[in-house]
Amino acid sequence: GKRKKKSVRGNIISQDIVQINMNITRHGAKPIQELLSLGEKKKEEKETGK
């Protein structure tokens, strides 16, 4: 098969990126579950039009 070139984009997150893998190095004031659910709520609002 053909080899596909693997590209690294650095620290830029754009609309082209589908998945983000990360590690938590420091905990902030808000719980992690709350931060993760905020993104899901915004996505649902865009889909429903609210």
Secondary structure in CASP SS format (residue, H / E / C, confidence):
PFRMAT SS
TARGET T0000
AUTHOR 0000-0000-0000
METHOD secondary structure of the structure
MODEL  1
G C 1.00
K C 1.00
R C 1.00
K C 1.00
K C 1.00
K C 1.00
S C 1.00
V C 1.00
R C 1.00
G C 1.00
N C 1.00
I C 1.00
I C 1.00
S C 1.00
Q C 1.00
D C 1.00
I C 1.00
V C 1.00
Q C 1.00
I C 1.00
N C 1.00
M C 1.00
N C 1.00
I C 1.00
T C 1.00
R C 1.00
H C 1.00
G C 1.00
A C 1.00
K C 1.00
P C 1.00
I H 1.00
Q H 1.00
E H 1.00
L H 1.00
L H 1.00
S H 1.00
L H 1.00
G H 1.00
E H 1.00
K H 1.00
K H 1.00
K H 1.00
E H 1.00
E H 1.00
K H 1.00
E H 1.00
T H 1.00
G C 1.00
K C 1.00
END
